[in-house]
Amino acid sequence: MHGTLDSTVTGMDLARVRETFDSRLAAWLDSRRAAENQAEHPVRYAVLAPGKRIRPLLLLASWRAITGRTAGAQMPAHLAGVFDLAAAPELVHTYSLVHDDLPCMDDDELRRGRPTVHVVFGTPTAVITGAFLIPLAVLAIVRGASAMGLPDEVAGELVCTLMVRAGGAGMVGGQMLDLEAEHTAQTIESLENIHRSKTGCLIAASCAMGGIAAAGTPAQVARLTRFGEALGLAFQAVDDILDVTGSEEVMGKRGGRDAELGKATMTSLRGLAGARARATELIDQALAELEELPEPDALREIAGLVLKRDR
């Protein structure tokens, strides 16, 4: 497995679910070609690049944790709308990557094993591509909620959950904090505050959205949210470790960028051993939130794979 989020241990075959998700996502983008016009090629290039799909998998696994159902290619058409919901956080995540890679930000030339969007299409097109993905994410939620027959207020809650955690109080705010923190001294507390916003918020949103779509109780959605928050911090801690120890060929991006940009990381503050210990501690915190959910097996497995991943 090598921590690549490929698994058949639980009732939810993560590799097969990811293949189904990718297939449905590509088909949806194909169906929108006439509407998107000039944005079609850079959007497809950015969105369909090979990735871990951790956020959609978490949404689908969280939905399973409440409903007991496994998302798959043969599921009823109305339930298959959950794949559209799962596309929404992935689209927002992709937007963040496109903009993070820009010359005025992290200035990266490699992402997911191939040249970044601004390298291929130019910086202005990359900026527009990133911005384009935000309303596309909202459309994915509307489409999925409609297919599933979810009430309008639930669809609105799904949109708000994603947009709030992707915005100034979440991911975008975390990106700003990350920029301001470059070449400045950080504590573990301030660093994790950045990570909690920049990485953890969107992962937590994915988990919460799965619970909301599954008609989970407020207590169940809260547990899924806390699971996602802890998992998000662990995910970033592992990212920091891989930035030091990982292979560019395996990761699909250049390592050592955090040090070049003067960013504090879990490894720079605690060392490799300390960062690994913190990641393990956070995974344990995340798993504790799953104990009272009906079918948490897939979420448990994803948490374990996040800790062991190599990319």
C-alpha positions as CSV (number, residue, x, y, z in Angstrom):
1,M,0.0,0.0,0.0
2,H,2.8,2.4,0.9
3,G,0.3,4.8,2.3
4,T,-1.2,5.7,-1.1
5,L,-4.8,5.3,0.0
6,D,-5.2,2.1,-2.0
7,S,-6.9,-0.5,0.1
8,T,-9.3,-3.4,0.1
9,V,-9.2,-4.2,3.8
10,T,-12.6,-2.8,4.7
11,G,-16.0,-3.0,3.1
12,M,-15.1,0.1,1.2
13,D,-12.5,-0.6,-1.5
14,L,-10.7,2.8,-1.5
15,A,-8.9,2.3,-4.8
16,R,-12.0,1.3,-6.6
17,V,-14.1,4.1,-5.1
18,R,-11.4,6.6,-6.1
19,E,-11.4,5.2,-9.7
20,T,-15.2,5.7,-9.8
21,F,-14.9,9.2,-8.4
22,D,-12.3,10.1,-11.0
23,S,-14.4,8.7,-13.8
24,R,-17.5,10.6,-12.7
25,L,-15.6,13.8,-12.2
26,A,-14.1,13.6,-15.7
27,A,-17.5,12.8,-17.2
28,W,-19.1,15.8,-15.4
29,L,-16.3,18.1,-16.7
30,D,-16.9,16.7,-20.2
31,S,-20.6,17.6,-19.9
32,R,-19.8,21.2,-19.1
33,R,-17.4,21.8,-22.1
34,A,-19.7,24.1,-24.0
35,A,-20.5,26.2,-20.8
36,E,-16.9,26.5,-19.8
37,N,-15.5,27.4,-23.2
38,Q,-11.9,28.7,-22.9
39,A,-11.5,27.5,-19.3
40,E,-12.0,23.9,-20.3
41,H,-8.4,22.8,-20.9
42,P,-6.6,24.3,-17.9
43,V,-9.5,23.2,-15.6
44,R,-9.3,19.7,-16.8
45,Y,-5.5,19.7,-16.6
46,A,-5.6,20.9,-13.0
47,V,-8.5,18.8,-11.7
48,L,-7.8,15.5,-13.4
49,A,-4.1,15.4,-12.5
50,P,-3.4,12.2,-10.5
51,G,-3.9,12.8,-6.8
52,K,-4.6,11.1,-3.5
53,R,-8.3,12.3,-3.5
54,I,-8.1,12.3,0.3
55,R,-10.9,14.8,0.6
56,P,-13.5,13.1,-1.6
57,L,-12.6,9.8,0.0
58,L,-13.2,11.2,3.4
59,L,-16.6,12.6,2.5
60,L,-17.6,9.3,1.0
61,A,-16.3,7.4,4.0
62,S,-18.0,9.8,6.4
63,W,-21.3,9.3,4.5
64,R,-20.7,5.5,4.9
65,A,-20.0,5.9,8.6
66,I,-23.6,7.1,9.2
67,T,-25.5,5.3,6.5
68,G,-23.6,2.0,6.3
69,R,-23.7,2.3,2.5
70,T,-20.6,2.0,0.3
71,A,-20.3,4.4,-2.7
72,G,-19.7,2.6,-5.9
73,A,-20.3,2.5,-9.6
74,Q,-23.4,0.4,-9.4
75,M,-25.2,2.3,-6.7
76,P,-28.7,3.8,-7.4
77,A,-28.7,7.0,-9.5
78,H,-30.0,9.2,-6.7
79,L,-27.5,8.0,-4.2
80,A,-24.7,8.4,-6.7
81,G,-25.2,12.1,-6.3
82,V,-22.9,11.7,-3.3
83,F,-20.0,11.6,-5.7
84,D,-20.9,15.1,-6.9
85,L,-20.8,16.3,-3.3
86,A,-17.4,14.7,-3.0
87,A,-16.2,16.6,-6.0
88,A,-16.8,19.9,-4.2
89,P,-13.9,19.9,-1.7
90,E,-11.6,18.4,-4.3
91,L,-12.3,21.3,-6.6
92,V,-11.6,23.8,-3.8
93,H,-8.5,21.9,-2.9
94,T,-7.3,22.0,-6.5
95,Y,-7.9,25.8,-6.7
96,S,-5.7,26.2,-3.6
97,L,-2.9,24.2,-5.2
98,V,-3.1,26.1,-8.5
99,H,-2.8,29.4,-6.6
100,D,-0.2,28.1,-4.1
101,D,2.1,27.2,-7.0
102,L,2.0,30.7,-8.6
103,P,5.2,32.7,-8.9
104,C,3.9,35.3,-6.4
105,M,3.3,32.5,-3.9
106,D,5.4,29.3,-3.5
107,D,6.6,29.5,-7.2
108,D,6.5,25.8,-7.8
109,E,7.0,24.2,-11.2
110,L,6.0,20.6,-10.4
111,R,2.7,19.4,-8.9
112,R,1.3,15.8,-8.9
113,G,4.1,14.7,-11.1
114,R,3.8,17.2,-13.9
115,P,4.3,20.9,-14.7
116,T,2.1,23.2,-12.7
117,V,-0.8,25.1,-14.4
118,H,1.0,28.4,-14.7
119,V,4.0,26.7,-16.3
120,V,1.8,25.1,-19.0
121,F,-0.8,27.8,-19.5
122,G,0.7,31.0,-18.2
123,T,0.2,32.9,-14.9
124,P,-3.0,34.9,-15.9
125,T,-4.7,31.7,-17.0
126,A,-3.7,29.9,-13.8
127,V,-5.2,32.7,-11.7
128,I,-8.4,32.5,-13.6
129,T,-8.4,28.7,-13.4
130,G,-8.1,28.8,-9.7
131,A,-10.9,31.3,-9.3
132,F,-13.1,29.4,-11.7
133,L,-13.0,26.2,-9.5
134,I,-14.7,27.9,-6.6
135,P,-18.2,28.4,-8.2
136,L,-17.7,25.1,-9.9
137,A,-17.5,23.5,-6.4
138,V,-20.8,25.1,-5.4
139,L,-22.4,23.8,-8.6
140,A,-21.2,20.3,-7.7
141,I,-23.0,20.5,-4.4
142,V,-26.2,21.8,-6.0
143,R,-26.1,19.0,-8.5
144,G,-25.4,16.3,-6.0
145,A,-27.9,17.5,-3.4
146,S,-30.6,17.7,-6.2
147,A,-29.8,14.2,-7.4
148,M,-30.0,12.8,-3.8
149,G,-33.3,14.6,-3.1
150,L,-31.8,16.5,-0.2
151,P,-33.9,19.4,1.1
152,D,-32.9,22.9,0.1
153,E,-31.8,23.7,3.7
154,V,-29.5,20.7,3.7
155,A,-28.0,21.8,0.4
156,G,-27.5,25.2,1.8
157,E,-25.8,23.8,4.9
158,L,-23.4,21.8,2.7
159,V,-22.5,24.9,0.7
160,C,-22.0,27.0,3.9
161,T,-19.9,24.2,5.5
162,L,-17.5,24.2,2.6
163,M,-17.4,27.9,1.9
164,V,-16.9,28.9,5.5
165,R,-14.1,26.4,6.1
166,A,-12.5,27.3,2.7
167,G,-12.6,31.1,3.3
168,G,-11.0,33.7,5.6
169,A,-11.8,31.8,8.7
170,G,-10.4,28.6,7.3
171,M,-8.2,27.6,4.4
172,V,-7.6,31.0,2.7
173,G,-7.0,32.6,6.1
174,G,-4.5,29.9,6.8
175,Q,-2.7,30.6,3.6
176,M,-2.4,34.3,4.6
177,L,-1.1,33.3,8.0
178,D,1.4,31.0,6.3
179,L,2.7,33.8,4.1
180,E,3.0,36.2,7.0
181,A,4.9,33.6,9.0
182,E,7.7,33.1,6.5
183,H,11.1,33.9,7.9
184,T,9.7,34.5,11.4
185,A,10.0,32.5,14.6
186,Q,7.1,30.2,15.3
187,T,6.0,28.1,18.3
188,I,4.4,24.7,18.0
189,E,1.1,26.4,19.0
190,S,1.3,29.1,16.3
191,L,2.4,26.6,13.7
192,E,-0.5,24.3,14.4
193,N,-2.8,27.3,14.2
194,I,-1.7,27.8,10.7
195,H,-2.0,24.1,9.8
196,R,-5.4,23.9,11.5
197,S,-6.7,26.6,9.1
198,K,-4.7,26.0,5.9
199,T,-5.0,22.2,5.8
200,G,-7.3,21.0,8.6
201,C,-10.3,23.1,7.8
202,L,-10.9,21.7,4.3
203,I,-10.4,18.1,5.5
204,A,-12.8,18.7,8.4
205,A,-15.3,20.2,6.0
206,S,-15.1,17.0,3.9
207,C,-15.9,14.9,6.9
208,A,-18.7,17.1,8.1
209,M,-20.3,17.3,4.6
210,G,-20.4,13.5,4.5
211,G,-22.2,13.4,7.8
212,I,-24.7,16.2,6.8
213,A,-25.5,14.5,3.5
214,A,-26.1,11.2,5.5
215,A,-28.6,13.0,7.8
216,G,-26.3,12.4,10.8
217,T,-27.3,13.8,14.1
218,P,-25.6,17.0,15.3
219,A,-23.5,14.9,17.7
220,Q,-22.4,12.6,14.9
221,V,-21.5,15.5,12.6
222,A,-19.6,17.1,15.4
223,R,-17.6,13.9,15.9
224,L,-16.8,13.7,12.2
225,T,-15.7,17.3,12.2
226,R,-13.4,16.8,15.2
227,F,-12.0,13.6,13.5
228,G,-11.3,15.7,10.4
229,E,-9.6,18.5,12.4
230,A,-7.2,16.1,14.1
231,L,-6.6,14.2,10.9
232,G,-5.9,17.4,9.0
233,L,-3.2,18.4,11.5
234,A,-1.7,14.9,11.3
235,F,-1.8,15.1,7.5
236,Q,0.2,18.3,7.5
237,A,2.7,16.9,10.0
238,V,3.3,14.0,7.7
239,D,3.6,16.5,4.8
240,D,6.4,18.3,6.7
241,I,8.1,15.0,7.3
242,L,7.9,14.1,3.6
243,D,9.2,17.5,2.6
244,V,12.5,16.4,4.3
245,T,12.5,12.7,3.6
246,G,10.4,12.1,0.6
247,S,11.4,11.3,-3.0
248,E,10.5,13.8,-5.7
249,E,9.7,10.9,-8.0
250,V,7.2,9.3,-5.6
251,M,5.7,12.6,-4.3
252,G,5.4,14.2,-7.7
253,K,6.7,17.5,-6.4
254,R,10.1,18.9,-5.3
255,G,11.1,18.4,-1.7
256,G,12.8,20.9,0.6
257,R,10.7,23.8,-0.5
258,D,9.6,24.7,3.1
259,A,13.2,25.4,4.1
260,E,13.9,27.4,0.9
261,L,10.8,29.6,1.6
262,G,11.8,30.1,5.2
263,K,8.7,28.3,6.6
264,A,8.6,26.8,10.0
265,T,7.5,23.2,10.0
266,M,6.8,20.5,12.5
267,T,10.2,18.9,11.6
268,S,12.1,22.2,12.0
269,L,10.6,22.8,15.4
270,R,10.4,19.2,16.8
271,G,12.8,17.2,14.6
272,L,11.8,14.1,12.6
273,A,11.2,11.9,15.6
274,G,9.1,14.6,17.3
275,A,7.1,15.2,14.2
276,R,6.3,11.5,13.8
277,A,5.3,11.3,17.4
278,R,3.0,14.3,17.0
279,A,1.4,12.8,13.9
280,T,0.8,9.5,15.7
281,E,-0.8,11.4,18.7
282,L,-3.1,13.3,16.4
283,I,-4.2,10.1,14.6
284,D,-5.0,8.6,18.0
285,Q,-7.1,11.7,18.8
286,A,-8.9,11.4,15.5
287,L,-9.7,7.7,15.9
288,A,-11.2,8.3,19.4
289,E,-13.9,10.4,17.8
290,L,-15.1,7.4,15.7
291,E,-16.0,5.0,18.5
292,E,-19.8,5.8,18.6
293,L,-20.4,6.0,14.8
294,P,-22.3,3.1,13.1
295,E,-19.8,2.2,10.4
296,P,-16.4,3.9,10.9
297,D,-14.2,1.2,9.3
298,A,-13.2,3.1,6.2
299,L,-12.4,6.3,8.1
300,R,-10.2,4.3,10.5
301,E,-8.4,2.8,7.5
302,I,-7.9,6.2,5.8
303,A,-6.5,7.6,9.1
304,G,-3.9,4.7,9.2
305,L,-3.0,5.3,5.6
306,V,-2.5,9.0,6.1
307,L,0.1,8.2,8.8
308,K,1.9,5.7,6.6
309,R,1.7,7.6,3.3
310,D,4.8,8.3,1.1
311,R,3.4,11.0,-1.1
